[in-house]
Amino acid sequence: MNSVTLTIVSQLSPTFTSIILNSLVVLHQTRVVPLVTALCKHSVKHIPYFTGDELVNVLEAFLYFGHREQSFTEALEIQALKSIFTMHPQTVSKVILYCCRKMILSKPIFDAAAEGFISDADRFTTNQTAECIAPFGTLNYLPSSAYSLFRKLETVLHTRFSHFKPHALLNLLHSCVLIQRYPVNFLPKIFSPYFLQQLQGKEQCFSCYVPHFLLLHGASLVKNPFVVNYICQINNDLIKVAAE
């Protein structure tokens, strides 16, 4: 069946391309490399025509199979610039998450995502908000609209702080510090016994977040950029140690 599908890949519509890639992910078909490669390459020309859900499926397949295609990224950049204000928040957050996981610092995509969040933040769920914003810190990038972006994020945090999952919130605030956007108004809540109990009760690896707490605590004490950069370096070293 895989060999037959491979012969007709070039004829597949956007819908069938997305469906087949999603099926391969669901069925854990990690050994059909030629088919996956052909489908991923073929998906490039369909980016303008994928629905939001179809594009999410394709991005998840790229992540699952570890595939990376420069022409795919370039097509995503064009599509983001054209359609960011009409994209569903789930699609926007998945595009940014894809870039983050692949370590692709695409300024057109990140700038467009920032503008999309600023204009329509209320449509983003708390998980989508964290997925969309945290990669800015991970890839150390401040968009041209950084001031408006973090003002909007601050508003969202004020109104929906308790709706965020503990680990997502911690990752989000941690990423803000990495690009020197200090969430000082929210640190008392992060270091409260209630929040710590929530994190410890729901997460399997509480110790994994120790570096995050250290960086947030350091940022709450000083704002000197040289000192914070030093703390960031220590934080990165601790993350490496924790991962070993």
C-alpha positions as CSV (number, residue, x, y, z in Angstrom):
1,M,0.0,0.0,0.0
2,N,2.8,2.4,0.9
3,S,4.6,1.7,-2.5
4,V,1.3,2.3,-4.4
5,T,0.7,5.6,-2.5
6,L,4.3,6.7,-3.3
7,T,3.6,6.5,-7.0
8,I,0.6,8.9,-6.8
9,V,1.9,11.4,-4.3
10,S,2.3,14.1,-7.0
11,Q,-1.4,13.9,-7.8
12,L,-2.7,14.2,-4.2
13,S,-4.9,17.1,-3.2
14,P,-4.2,19.2,-0.1
15,T,-6.8,17.3,1.9
16,F,-5.5,13.8,1.0
17,T,-1.9,14.9,1.6
18,S,-2.8,16.0,5.1
19,I,-5.0,12.9,5.8
20,I,-2.2,10.5,4.7
21,L,0.5,12.3,6.7
22,N,-1.8,12.3,9.8
23,S,-2.6,8.6,9.3
24,L,1.1,7.8,9.2
25,V,1.6,9.6,12.5
26,V,-1.3,7.9,14.2
27,L,-0.1,4.5,13.0
28,H,3.5,5.3,14.0
29,Q,4.8,4.4,10.5
30,T,8.3,5.5,11.1
31,R,9.9,3.2,8.6
32,V,8.2,4.5,5.4
33,V,10.8,7.2,4.9
34,P,10.5,7.5,1.1
35,L,6.8,8.1,1.4
36,V,7.1,10.6,4.2
37,T,9.8,12.5,2.4
38,A,7.7,12.6,-0.8
39,L,4.6,13.7,1.0
40,C,6.5,16.5,2.9
41,K,8.0,17.8,-0.3
42,H,4.7,17.6,-2.0
43,S,3.0,19.5,0.8
44,V,5.0,22.7,0.0
45,K,2.9,23.6,-3.0
46,H,-0.3,23.1,-1.0
47,I,0.4,25.4,1.9
48,P,-1.8,28.3,0.5
49,Y,-4.7,25.8,0.1
50,F,-4.5,23.8,3.4
51,T,-7.3,24.5,5.8
52,G,-6.1,25.3,9.4
53,D,-6.7,21.8,10.6
54,E,-4.9,20.3,7.6
55,L,-1.9,22.5,8.1
56,V,-1.8,21.6,11.8
57,N,-1.7,17.9,10.7
58,V,1.1,18.5,8.3
59,L,3.2,20.4,10.8
60,E,2.7,17.7,13.4
61,A,3.9,15.1,10.8
62,F,7.0,17.2,10.1
63,L,7.7,17.3,13.9
64,Y,6.9,13.6,14.4
65,F,9.1,12.4,11.5
66,G,11.8,14.9,12.1
67,H,11.6,16.3,8.6
68,R,12.8,19.7,7.7
69,E,12.4,21.4,4.3
70,Q,13.7,24.9,3.5
71,S,11.2,25.4,0.8
72,F,8.4,24.5,3.3
73,T,9.6,27.2,5.7
74,E,9.8,29.8,2.9
75,A,6.2,28.9,1.8
76,L,5.1,29.2,5.5
77,E,6.6,32.7,5.6
78,I,4.6,33.8,2.6
79,Q,1.4,32.3,3.9
80,A,1.9,33.8,7.4
81,L,2.3,37.3,5.9
82,K,-0.8,36.9,3.8
83,S,-3.1,35.1,6.2
84,I,-2.0,35.6,9.8
85,F,-5.1,37.7,10.7
86,T,-7.5,35.0,9.4
87,M,-5.6,32.0,10.8
88,H,-7.1,30.1,13.7
89,P,-5.1,30.6,16.9
90,Q,-4.4,26.8,17.0
91,T,-2.8,27.1,13.6
92,V,-0.7,30.1,14.6
93,S,0.5,28.5,17.7
94,K,1.4,25.3,15.9
95,V,3.4,27.2,13.2
96,I,5.4,28.9,16.0
97,L,5.8,25.7,17.9
98,Y,7.1,24.0,14.8
99,C,9.7,26.8,14.2
100,C,10.7,26.5,17.9
101,R,11.1,22.7,17.9
102,K,13.1,22.9,14.6
103,M,15.1,25.9,15.9
104,I,14.0,27.9,12.9
105,L,14.2,31.6,13.6
106,S,12.0,33.0,10.9
107,K,11.6,36.7,11.5
108,P,8.7,37.0,9.0
109,I,6.8,34.2,10.8
110,F,7.5,35.5,14.3
111,D,6.7,39.1,13.4
112,A,3.4,38.0,11.8
113,A,2.5,35.8,14.8
114,A,3.2,38.7,17.2
115,E,0.8,40.9,15.1
116,G,-1.8,38.2,15.0
117,F,-1.7,37.8,18.8
118,I,-1.8,41.5,19.5
119,S,-4.9,41.9,17.3
120,D,-6.8,38.9,18.5
121,A,-5.4,37.6,21.8
122,D,-8.9,36.9,23.3
123,R,-9.4,34.1,20.8
124,F,-6.2,32.3,22.0
125,T,-6.7,29.7,24.8
126,T,-4.2,29.8,27.6
127,N,-2.3,26.8,26.1
128,Q,-2.2,28.5,22.7
129,T,-1.0,31.7,24.3
130,A,1.9,29.9,26.0
131,E,2.8,27.9,22.8
132,C,2.7,31.1,20.7
133,I,4.7,33.4,23.0
134,A,7.3,31.1,24.8
135,P,9.3,30.4,21.5
136,F,10.2,34.0,21.4
137,G,12.3,33.5,24.5
138,T,13.5,30.1,23.4
139,L,14.9,31.5,20.2
140,N,15.9,34.8,21.8
141,Y,13.9,37.0,19.4
142,L,12.1,40.3,20.0
143,P,9.7,41.2,17.2
144,S,9.4,44.7,15.9
145,S,6.1,45.0,17.8
146,A,7.6,43.7,21.1
147,Y,6.2,46.6,23.2
148,S,2.6,46.0,22.1
149,L,3.0,42.2,22.2
150,F,4.1,42.1,25.9
151,R,1.6,44.7,26.9
152,K,-1.1,42.4,25.4
153,L,0.4,39.4,27.1
154,E,0.4,41.2,30.5
155,T,-3.3,42.0,30.0
156,V,-4.0,38.3,29.3
157,L,-2.0,37.2,32.3
158,H,-3.9,39.6,34.6
159,T,-7.3,38.4,33.4
160,R,-6.6,34.7,32.9
161,F,-3.7,33.9,35.2
162,S,-5.5,31.1,37.1
163,H,-6.6,29.4,33.8
164,F,-3.0,28.6,32.8
165,K,-1.6,25.2,33.5
166,P,1.2,25.5,36.0
167,H,4.0,24.1,33.7
168,A,2.8,26.2,30.7
169,L,2.7,29.3,32.8
170,L,6.2,28.7,34.3
171,N,7.6,28.1,30.8
172,L,6.0,31.2,29.5
173,L,7.3,33.5,32.3
174,H,10.7,31.9,32.0
175,S,10.9,32.6,28.3
176,C,10.0,36.3,29.0
177,V,13.0,36.7,31.3
178,L,15.2,35.1,28.6
179,I,14.5,38.1,26.4
180,Q,14.6,40.6,29.3
181,R,10.9,41.1,29.7
182,Y,10.6,40.7,33.5
183,P,7.2,39.5,34.8
184,V,7.6,41.1,38.2
185,N,3.9,41.6,38.7
186,F,3.3,37.9,38.6
187,L,6.3,36.5,40.5
188,P,4.6,36.6,43.9
189,K,1.9,34.2,42.6
190,I,4.5,31.9,41.1
191,F,6.4,31.6,44.4
192,S,3.2,31.1,46.4
193,P,2.7,27.8,48.2
194,Y,-0.5,27.3,46.3
195,F,1.2,27.4,42.9
196,L,4.1,25.3,44.0
197,Q,1.6,22.6,45.3
198,Q,-0.2,22.7,42.0
199,L,3.0,22.3,40.0
200,Q,4.3,19.5,42.3
201,G,1.0,17.7,42.3
202,K,0.5,17.6,38.6
203,E,3.9,17.4,37.1
204,Q,6.0,14.2,37.0
205,C,9.4,16.0,37.2
206,F,9.2,18.9,39.6
207,S,13.0,19.1,39.8
208,C,13.1,19.8,36.0
209,Y,11.7,23.3,36.8
210,V,14.3,24.3,39.4
211,P,16.4,26.2,36.8
212,H,13.2,28.1,35.8
213,F,12.6,29.1,39.4
214,L,16.2,30.2,39.9
215,L,16.1,32.4,36.8
216,L,12.8,33.9,37.8
217,H,14.0,34.6,41.3
218,G,17.2,36.2,40.0
219,A,15.2,38.4,37.7
220,S,13.0,39.5,40.6
221,L,16.0,40.7,42.5
222,V,17.9,42.6,39.8
223,K,17.3,44.1,36.4
224,N,20.9,44.9,35.5
225,P,21.2,43.3,32.0
226,F,24.7,42.1,32.7
227,V,23.7,40.3,35.9
228,V,20.6,38.8,34.3
229,N,22.6,37.6,31.3
230,Y,25.0,35.9,33.8
231,I,22.0,34.3,35.5
232,C,20.7,33.2,32.1
233,Q,24.0,31.4,31.4
234,I,23.9,29.7,34.8
235,N,20.3,28.7,34.0
236,N,21.3,27.2,30.7
237,D,24.1,25.2,32.3
238,L,21.6,23.9,34.9
239,I,19.2,22.8,32.2
240,K,22.0,20.8,30.5
241,V,22.9,19.2,33.8
242,A,19.2,18.3,34.5
243,A,18.9,16.7,31.1
244,E,21.9,14.4,31.6
